[in-house]
């Protein structure tokens, strides 16, 4: 778990949430409904995927709380044109974070490129197997970033689990404003308005 995920857990505990004793399983393609599996594979190809049977292996959920609520933290690397494409799908429109996230994908794509547009943030051997060779660093026209495409697809797998498979998921972005402060500021130590945070999480929770 990274420093910012640790900070998220800290402020969630401050607001009265309790981490679950055991982490839930990571999302898997086979755990989705058949129609959702087909949709993820369609999105994979729409993002430039090249394999007939890709091995899709998202990491664990960020923060699993007692009662089954899952909170995902989305930092700058999650907001770009590939992520926006996944949110433009009809099934995603009912997700409570969709409108804000689509806006962030346009507004903060340049920050994504500046902070995560190079090295292993941009491409890797594994992601090039999924999506083909990368384009030049920070250049999104043409081949673009295999790693960004993978991240967008894995976010979509989590989203579709929330939309149709009964996962109670809340997504929080570092750009969200909660009680007058950005989530980034709260993660960096600014005092948390507990009631505002709980209300915001409730608004952002998809209940399947």
Backbone as CSV, one residue per row, in Angstrom:
resi,resn,N_x,N_y,N_z,CA_x,CA_y,CA_z,C_x,C_y,C_z
1,UNK,0.849,-1.191,0.000,0.000,0.000,0.000,0.887,1.244,0.000
2,UNK,0.573,2.215,-0.861,1.364,3.422,-0.958,1.060,4.411,0.144
3,UNK,1.871,5.477,0.204,1.722,6.475,1.268,0.360,7.146,1.215
4,UNK,-0.120,7.439,0.020,-1.417,8.116,-0.070,-2.568,7.178,0.276
5,UNK,-2.450,5.910,-0.049,-3.471,4.963,0.388,-3.457,4.836,1.910
6,UNK,-2.279,4.825,2.510,-2.191,4.825,3.974,-2.872,6.060,4.551
7,UNK,-2.640,7.214,3.918,-3.257,8.455,4.384,-4.768,8.395,4.237
8,UNK,-5.254,7.779,3.154,-6.699,7.632,2.974,-7.295,6.785,4.088
9,UNK,-6.651,5.663,4.394,-7.146,4.820,5.486,-7.198,5.625,6.779
10,UNK,-6.181,6.445,7.020,-6.127,7.246,8.245,-7.315,8.196,8.339
11,UNK,-7.625,8.907,7.254,-8.733,9.864,7.343,-10.081,9.150,7.367
12,UNK,-10.168,7.967,6.767,-11.411,7.205,6.862,-11.649,6.747,8.296
13,UNK,-10.596,6.312,8.960,-10.721,5.917,10.368,-11.113,7.123,11.212
14,UNK,-10.509,8.283,10.934,-10.886,9.512,11.643,-12.371,9.811,11.489
15,UNK,-12.928,9.476,10.321,-14.335,9.760,10.047,-15.266,8.673,10.569
16,UNK,-14.706,7.647,11.213,-15.532,6.633,11.850,-15.664,5.321,11.111
17,UNK,-14.991,5.179,9.982,-15.014,3.906,9.258,-13.991,2.944,9.862
18,UNK,-14.239,1.653,9.677,-13.308,0.640,10.172,-12.859,-0.253,9.018
19,UNK,-11.543,-0.406,8.840,-11.065,-1.331,7.803,-11.525,-2.756,8.095
20,UNK,-11.831,-3.494,7.046,-12.201,-4.894,7.206,-11.001,-5.691,7.697
21,UNK,-11.278,-6.765,8.411,-10.201,-7.590,8.954,-9.412,-8.278,7.847
22,UNK,-10.087,-8.629,6.768,-9.413,-9.263,5.633,-9.760,-8.502,4.366
23,UNK,-8.798,-8.426,3.461,-9.028,-7.763,2.185,-9.898,-8.652,1.306
24,UNK,-10.814,-8.031,0.559,-11.607,-8.812,-0.383,-10.741,-9.188,-1.576
25,UNK,-11.183,-10.155,-2.330,-10.428,-10.576,-3.504,-10.368,-9.451,-4.526
26,UNK,-9.311,-9.446,-5.312,-9.199,-8.475,-6.392,-10.234,-8.807,-7.461
27,UNK,-10.649,-7.819,-8.247,-11.615,-8.108,-9.304,-11.007,-9.020,-10.372
28,UNK,-11.810,-9.953,-10.856,-11.386,-10.858,-11.924,-12.426,-10.829,-13.031
29,UNK,-11.990,-11.007,-14.257,-12.923,-11.017,-15.381,-13.986,-12.089,-15.192
30,UNK,-13.592,-13.271,-14.746,-14.535,-14.386,-14.630,-15.551,-14.184,-13.511
31,UNK,-15.294,-13.242,-12.598,-16.257,-12.981,-11.528,-17.383,-12.057,-11.982
32,UNK,-17.247,-11.474,-13.171,-18.271,-10.581,-13.703,-19.365,-11.376,-14.406
33,UNK,-20.527,-10.744,-14.576,-21.596,-11.355,-15.350,-21.122,-11.577,-16.794
34,UNK,-21.640,-12.596,-17.481,-21.186,-12.860,-18.856,-21.265,-11.640,-19.766
35,UNK,-22.348,-10.872,-19.668,-22.465,-9.690,-20.529,-21.437,-8.627,-20.162
36,UNK,-21.055,-8.571,-18.890,-20.040,-7.604,-18.467,-18.639,-8.054,-18.893
37,UNK,-18.405,-9.365,-18.863,-17.142,-9.873,-19.400,-16.994,-9.486,-20.869
38,UNK,-18.073,-9.657,-21.631,-18.040,-9.313,-23.055,-17.798,-7.825,-23.252
39,UNK,-18.381,-7.004,-22.385,-18.198,-5.552,-22.499,-16.753,-5.156,-22.203
40,UNK,-16.142,-5.771,-21.207,-14.740,-5.460,-20.903,-13.833,-5.866,-22.061
41,UNK,-14.085,-6.997,-22.671,-13.273,-7.407,-23.818,-13.494,-6.478,-25.007
42,UNK,-14.722,-5.994,-25.176,-14.984,-5.017,-26.234,-14.214,-3.727,-25.966
43,UNK,-14.220,-3.268,-24.716,-13.469,-2.065,-24.353,-11.969,-2.272,-24.552
44,UNK,-11.495,-3.449,-24.199,-10.075,-3.768,-24.404,-9.687,-3.542,-25.859
45,UNK,-10.508,-4.025,-26.761,-10.193,-3.863,-28.186,-10.378,-2.418,-28.633
46,UNK,-11.360,-1.724,-28.062,-11.564,-0.315,-28.408,-10.384,0.548,-27.975
47,UNK,-9.693,0.126,-26.925,-8.509,0.845,-26.448,-7.234,0.445,-27.196
48,UNK,-7.371,-0.473,-28.143,-6.211,-0.876,-28.932,-5.648,-2.234,-28.584
49,UNK,-6.388,-3.008,-27.778,-5.913,-4.332,-27.396,-5.718,-5.238,-28.595
50,UNK,-4.691,-6.080,-28.531,-4.290,-6.874,-29.693,-4.467,-8.379,-29.508
51,UNK,-4.767,-8.852,-28.307,-4.827,-10.290,-28.040,-6.261,-10.809,-28.098
52,UNK,-6.424,-12.053,-28.553,-7.752,-12.667,-28.572,-8.221,-13.009,-27.162
53,UNK,-7.298,-13.489,-26.329,-7.640,-13.872,-24.957,-6.640,-13.230,-23.998
54,UNK,-6.808,-11.959,-23.715,-5.847,-11.263,-22.846,-5.954,-11.739,-21.404
55,UNK,-4.824,-11.750,-20.714,-4.823,-12.024,-19.273,-4.931,-10.686,-18.555
56,UNK,-6.080,-10.443,-17.964,-6.347,-9.174,-17.286,-6.283,-9.420,-15.787
57,UNK,-5.356,-8.729,-15.116,-5.100,-9.013,-13.702,-4.988,-7.715,-12.904
58,UNK,-6.113,-7.090,-12.587,-6.057,-5.881,-11.756,-5.494,-6.183,-10.373
59,UNK,-4.949,-5.156,-9.737,-4.470,-5.296,-8.370,-5.619,-5.353,-7.377
60,UNK,-5.307,-5.523,-6.093,-6.345,-5.579,-5.064,-7.106,-4.256,-4.961
61,UNK,-8.284,-4.325,-4.398,-9.029,-3.114,-4.071,-8.204,-2.260,-3.105
62,UNK,-8.350,-0.943,-3.198,-7.529,-0.042,-2.374,-7.848,-0.148,-0.890
63,UNK,-9.117,0.004,-0.544,-9.492,0.096,0.873,-10.837,-0.585,1.081
64,UNK,-10.819,-1.722,1.761,-12.034,-2.480,2.030,-12.438,-2.224,3.477
65,UNK,-13.685,-1.793,3.664,-14.167,-1.409,4.988,-15.158,-2.427,5.527
66,UNK,-15.352,-2.410,6.844,-16.370,-3.260,7.451,-17.725,-2.940,6.829
67,UNK,-18.518,-3.982,6.622,-19.818,-3.792,5.995,-19.791,-3.966,4.488
68,UNK,-18.589,-4.155,3.925,-18.499,-4.445,2.502,-18.259,-3.262,1.594
69,UNK,-18.174,-2.054,2.149,-17.899,-0.886,1.312,-16.429,-0.882,0.893
70,UNK,-16.196,-0.609,-0.380,-14.844,-0.484,-0.926,-14.637,0.953,-1.370
71,UNK,-13.514,1.540,-0.987,-13.171,2.902,-1.404,-11.908,2.835,-2.259
72,UNK,-12.006,3.359,-3.472,-10.858,3.431,-4.380,-10.355,4.869,-4.434
73,UNK,-9.047,5.029,-4.363,-8.400,6.335,-4.455,-7.820,6.503,-5.852
74,UNK,-8.222,7.566,-6.536,-7.752,7.830,-7.892,-6.885,9.082,-7.906
75,UNK,-5.588,8.871,-8.177,-4.639,9.981,-8.265,-4.517,10.448,-9.714
76,UNK,-3.584,11.348,-9.971,-3.532,12.033,-11.265,-3.413,11.080,-12.449
77,UNK,-2.762,9.928,-12.265,-2.535,9.019,-13.384,-3.804,8.361,-13.904
78,UNK,-4.912,8.545,-13.202,-6.172,7.921,-13.612,-7.016,8.797,-14.526
79,UNK,-6.553,9.986,-14.874,-7.428,10.921,-15.588,-6.818,11.325,-16.924
80,UNK,-7.359,10.732,-17.980,-6.868,10.961,-19.335,-7.907,10.454,-20.331
81,UNK,-7.611,10.579,-21.598,-8.584,10.244,-22.647,-8.983,8.776,-22.659
82,UNK,-8.096,7.883,-22.235,-8.455,6.465,-22.229,-9.482,6.178,-21.131
83,UNK,-9.276,6.780,-19.990,-10.252,6.615,-18.907,-11.586,7.237,-19.297
84,UNK,-11.548,8.379,-19.956,-12.796,8.999,-20.393,-13.562,8.073,-21.336
85,UNK,-12.863,7.383,-22.218,-13.534,6.464,-23.139,-14.305,5.397,-22.375
86,UNK,-13.724,4.878,-21.290,-14.438,3.850,-20.522,-15.669,4.424,-19.838
87,UNK,-15.626,5.699,-19.482,-16.753,6.331,-18.790,-17.843,6.798,-19.741
88,UNK,-17.557,6.831,-21.030,-18.550,7.244,-22.019,-19.550,6.140,-22.343
89,UNK,-19.320,4.936,-21.842,-20.204,3.812,-22.137,-21.545,3.990,-21.422
90,UNK,-22.604,3.483,-22.043,-23.955,3.680,-21.495,-24.074,3.138,-20.077
91,UNK,-23.476,1.979,-19.813,-23.607,1.379,-18.485,-22.918,2.201,-17.406
92,UNK,-21.907,2.993,-17.791,-21.150,3.783,-16.813,-21.858,5.070,-16.423
93,UNK,-22.839,5.483,-17.198,-23.445,6.789,-16.973,-24.168,6.885,-15.632
94,UNK,-24.604,5.761,-15.097,-25.323,5.803,-13.816,-24.396,5.738,-12.601
95,UNK,-23.112,5.600,-12.819,-22.177,5.584,-11.691,-22.056,6.982,-11.094
96,UNK,-22.072,7.112,-9.775,-22.147,8.448,-9.164,-20.911,9.314,-9.362
97,UNK,-19.790,8.738,-9.769,-18.580,9.534,-10.023,-18.404,9.866,-11.500
98,UNK,-19.279,9.345,-12.364,-19.039,9.419,-13.805,-18.900,10.855,-14.300
99,UNK,-19.833,11.715,-13.964,-19.815,13.080,-14.495,-18.550,13.824,-14.081
100,UNK,-18.216,13.779,-12.795,-17.018,14.478,-12.318,-15.759,13.889,-12.943
101,UNK,-15.693,12.578,-13.030,-14.488,11.935,-13.561,-14.290,12.240,-15.040
102,UNK,-15.376,12.287,-15.803,-15.239,12.645,-17.216,-14.686,14.063,-17.353
103,UNK,-15.120,14.937,-16.484,-14.598,16.314,-16.498,-13.119,16.331,-16.112
104,UNK,-12.757,15.589,-15.085,-11.353,15.545,-14.660,-10.451,14.981,-15.763
105,UNK,-10.967,14.029,-16.541,-10.157,13.420,-17.599,-9.739,14.435,-18.650
106,UNK,-10.583,15.428,-18.875,-10.237,16.501,-19.811,-9.392,17.563,-19.108
107,UNK,-9.837,17.959,-17.942,-9.213,19.076,-17.229,-7.786,18.766,-16.786
108,UNK,-7.521,17.510,-16.424,-6.237,17.176,-15.803,-5.386,16.203,-16.618
109,UNK,-5.714,16.002,-17.886,-4.879,15.110,-18.695,-3.444,15.624,-18.788
110,UNK,-3.274,16.937,-18.862,-1.915,17.489,-18.945,-1.124,17.188,-17.676
111,UNK,-1.793,17.188,-16.514,-1.113,16.817,-15.266,-0.727,15.344,-15.287
112,UNK,-1.602,14.517,-15.831,-1.299,13.092,-15.964,-0.048,12.893,-16.811
113,UNK,0.040,13.635,-17.925,1.202,13.512,-18.809,2.473,14.028,-18.139
114,UNK,2.352,15.136,-17.416,3.529,15.722,-16.769,4.071,14.820,-15.666
115,UNK,3.159,14.202,-14.896,3.572,13.422,-13.735,3.783,11.937,-14.031
116,UNK,3.093,11.415,-15.055,3.113,9.968,-15.314,3.286,9.665,-16.802
117,UNK,3.989,10.532,-17.510,4.115,10.378,-18.954,5.457,9.851,-19.407
118,UNK,6.107,9.027,-18.613,7.459,8.579,-18.932,7.735,7.259,-18.210
119,UNK,8.798,6.584,-18.636,9.269,5.378,-17.955,8.196,4.318,-17.793
120,UNK,8.223,3.632,-16.658,7.272,2.546,-16.417,5.860,3.052,-16.173
121,UNK,5.690,4.343,-15.926,4.342,4.909,-15.858,3.699,4.933,-17.243
122,UNK,4.532,4.945,-18.282,4.061,5.096,-19.660,3.911,3.748,-20.366
123,UNK,4.856,2.855,-20.132,4.814,1.574,-20.824,5.615,0.530,-20.055
124,UNK,5.427,-0.725,-20.439,6.165,-1.849,-19.855,6.058,-3.018,-20.822
125,UNK,6.868,-4.026,-20.593,6.801,-5.216,-21.443,5.411,-5.836,-21.364
126,UNK,4.876,-5.958,-20.147,3.569,-6.599,-19.966,2.455,-5.824,-20.657
127,UNK,2.471,-4.491,-20.542,1.386,-3.718,-21.153,1.529,-3.646,-22.671
128,UNK,2.757,-3.717,-23.176,2.920,-3.758,-24.630,2.455,-5.095,-25.202
129,UNK,2.513,-6.154,-24.413,1.920,-7.417,-24.863,0.412,-7.264,-25.050
130,UNK,-0.209,-6.484,-24.190,-1.658,-6.293,-24.260,-2.070,-5.327,-25.358
131,UNK,-1.295,-4.242,-25.533,-1.744,-3.139,-26.382,-0.795,-2.779,-27.523
132,UNK,0.311,-3.481,-27.661,1.252,-3.150,-28.716,2.259,-2.110,-28.270
133,UNK,3.213,-1.769,-29.136,4.283,-0.833,-28.775,3.753,0.545,-28.393
134,UNK,4.488,1.203,-27.506,4.130,2.557,-27.065,4.567,3.585,-28.095
135,UNK,3.891,4.730,-28.060,4.366,5.886,-28.787,5.409,6.624,-27.969
136,UNK,5.959,7.718,-28.499,6.925,8.517,-27.739,6.325,9.014,-26.420
137,UNK,7.166,9.125,-25.399,6.707,9.568,-24.074,5.925,10.868,-24.174
138,UNK,4.809,10.903,-23.452,3.933,12.069,-23.328,3.191,12.437,-24.620
139,UNK,3.345,11.665,-25.685,2.643,11.943,-26.939,1.454,10.996,-27.050
140,UNK,0.248,11.545,-26.942,-0.950,10.719,-26.898,-1.558,10.467,-28.267
141,UNK,-1.186,11.238,-29.259,-1.649,10.946,-30.611,-0.932,9.691,-31.110
142,UNK,-1.640,8.868,-31.869,-1.024,7.641,-32.362,-1.086,6.527,-31.336
143,UNK,0.006,5.800,-31.172,0.011,4.611,-30.309,-0.243,4.953,-28.847
144,UNK,0.276,6.077,-28.371,0.033,6.497,-26.992,0.676,5.580,-25.965
145,UNK,0.017,5.465,-24.816,0.592,4.786,-23.651,-0.093,3.458,-23.348
146,UNK,0.586,2.326,-23.527,0.003,1.046,-23.134,-0.329,0.969,-21.641
147,UNK,0.506,1.562,-20.792,0.248,1.493,-19.344,-0.998,2.277,-18.978
148,UNK,-1.190,3.448,-19.570,-2.398,4.225,-19.297,-3.642,3.465,-19.752
149,UNK,-3.541,2.814,-20.902,-4.683,2.045,-21.411,-5.021,0.902,-20.462
150,UNK,-3.990,0.209,-19.970,-4.235,-0.875,-19.020,-4.918,-0.349,-17.760
151,UNK,-4.428,0.769,-17.248,-5.014,1.323,-16.028,-6.481,1.687,-16.249
152,UNK,-6.790,2.302,-17.380,-8.173,2.669,-17.689,-9.055,1.429,-17.776
153,UNK,-8.545,0.376,-18.394,-9.325,-0.850,-18.517,-9.557,-1.488,-17.157
154,UNK,-8.538,-1.509,-16.311,-8.710,-2.088,-14.983,-9.675,-1.257,-14.137
155,UNK,-9.644,0.060,-14.291,-10.641,0.889,-13.613,-12.041,0.544,-14.105
156,UNK,-12.177,0.298,-15.403,-13.479,-0.072,-15.957,-13.956,-1.411,-15.407
157,UNK,-13.045,-2.352,-15.179,-13.442,-3.628,-14.587,-14.022,-3.419,-13.195
158,UNK,-13.418,-2.526,-12.424,-13.951,-2.224,-11.097,-15.303,-1.520,-11.215
159,UNK,-15.387,-0.591,-12.167,-16.638,0.138,-12.362,-17.784,-0.792,-12.738
160,UNK,-17.533,-1.692,-13.655,-18.616,-2.549,-14.129,-19.034,-3.543,-13.049
161,UNK,-18.101,-3.905,-12.158,-18.471,-4.733,-11.006,-19.425,-3.973,-10.097
162,UNK,-19.205,-2.664,-9.966,-20.099,-1.837,-9.153,-21.435,-1.616,-9.851
163,UNK,-21.414,-1.523,-11.175,-22.644,-1.258,-11.919,-23.556,-2.473,-11.988
164,UNK,-22.970,-3.688,-11.994,-23.831,-4.829,-12.244,-23.611,-6.063,-11.411
165,UNK,-22.551,-6.116,-10.610,-22.241,-7.353,-9.888,-22.334,-7.214,-8.378
166,UNK,-22.993,-6.167,-7.909,-23.278,-6.049,-6.491,-22.165,-5.531,-5.619
167,UNK,-21.088,-5.017,-6.201,-19.993,-4.456,-5.410,-20.370,-3.047,-4.953
168,UNK,-20.242,-2.780,-3.655,-20.490,-1.430,-3.123,-19.183,-0.653,-3.187
169,UNK,-19.096,0.214,-4.169,-17.849,0.907,-4.460,-18.051,2.410,-4.416
170,UNK,-17.121,3.109,-3.757,-17.052,4.574,-3.803,-15.694,4.956,-4.365
171,UNK,-15.687,5.829,-5.357,-14.427,6.339,-5.915,-14.202,7.766,-5.447
172,UNK,-12.983,8.025,-4.985,-12.579,9.364,-4.572,-11.368,9.776,-5.394
173,UNK,-11.404,11.000,-5.919,-10.295,11.533,-6.713,-9.558,12.593,-5.915
174,UNK,-8.260,12.692,-6.148,-7.479,13.722,-5.455,-7.992,15.124,-5.778
175,UNK,-8.743,15.264,-6.862,-9.266,16.573,-7.263,-10.621,16.892,-6.633
176,UNK,-11.252,15.930,-5.988,-12.541,16.178,-5.340,-12.390,17.203,-4.223
177,UNK,-13.412,18.036,-4.058,-13.436,19.013,-2.969,-14.441,18.539,-1.927
178,UNK,-13.964,18.371,-0.701,-14.760,17.813,0.386,-14.659,18.743,1.581
179,UNK,-15.767,19.344,1.965,-15.744,20.265,3.100,-14.829,21.450,2.894
180,UNK,-14.717,21.925,1.659,-13.912,23.109,1.372,-12.445,22.852,1.090
181,UNK,-12.021,21.594,1.114,-10.614,21.254,0.835,-10.567,20.141,-0.199
182,UNK,-9.531,20.152,-1.025,-9.376,19.051,-1.976,-8.962,17.789,-1.227
183,UNK,-9.299,16.646,-1.804,-8.869,15.395,-1.181,-7.350,15.336,-1.096
184,UNK,-6.659,15.885,-2.089,-5.191,15.909,-2.034,-4.710,16.630,-0.781
185,UNK,-5.352,17.747,-0.443,-4.966,18.493,0.765,-5.253,17.679,2.023
186,UNK,-6.386,16.974,2.033,-6.716,16.150,3.198,-5.698,15.021,3.366
187,UNK,-5.290,14.434,2.259,-4.299,13.357,2.331,-2.942,13.869,2.786
188,UNK,-2.687,15.151,2.540,-1.419,15.761,2.962,-1.475,16.310,4.382
189,UNK,-2.602,16.113,5.074,-2.658,16.465,6.486,-3.592,17.583,6.878
190,UNK,-4.293,18.195,5.918,-5.245,19.237,6.286,-6.375,18.611,7.100
191,UNK,-6.885,19.300,8.136,-7.936,18.718,8.970,-9.162,18.287,8.169
192,UNK,-9.748,17.171,8.575,-10.861,16.564,7.856,-12.175,16.951,8.520
193,UNK,-13.134,17.405,7.714,-14.509,17.577,8.175,-15.174,16.201,8.079
194,UNK,-15.310,15.534,9.195,-15.749,14.138,9.181,-17.138,13.982,8.585
195,UNK,-18.047,14.869,8.971,-19.413,14.766,8.449,-19.436,14.984,6.943
196,UNK,-18.655,15.952,6.470,-18.605,16.219,5.031,-18.023,15.025,4.280
197,UNK,-17.001,14.391,4.850,-16.393,13.231,4.195,-17.379,12.072,4.126
198,UNK,-18.084,11.810,5.215,-19.043,10.707,5.213,-20.171,10.975,4.223
199,UNK,-20.643,12.215,4.177,-21.709,12.555,3.231,-21.224,12.407,1.791
200,UNK,-19.990,12.826,1.541,-19.442,12.737,0.188,-19.289,11.279,-0.236
201,UNK,-18.783,10.448,0.660,-18.631,9.025,0.341,-19.986,8.394,0.070
202,UNK,-20.989,8.774,0.845,-22.331,8.234,0.615,-22.836,8.623,-0.773
203,UNK,-22.594,9.870,-1.171,-23.018,10.324,-2.501,-22.276,9.587,-3.607
204,UNK,-21.050,9.210,-3.354,-20.196,8.584,-4.370,-20.284,7.050,-4.373
205,UNK,-21.137,6.470,-3.575,-21.195,5.013,-3.485,-22.173,4.436,-4.494
206,UNK,-21.662,3.548,-5.341,-22.511,2.768,-6.250,-22.897,1.482,-5.532
207,UNK,-24.153,1.144,-5.635,-24.653,0.011,-4.851,-25.089,-1.165,-5.723
208,UNK,-24.585,-1.236,-6.937,-24.862,-2.369,-7.804,-26.270,-2.395,-8.340
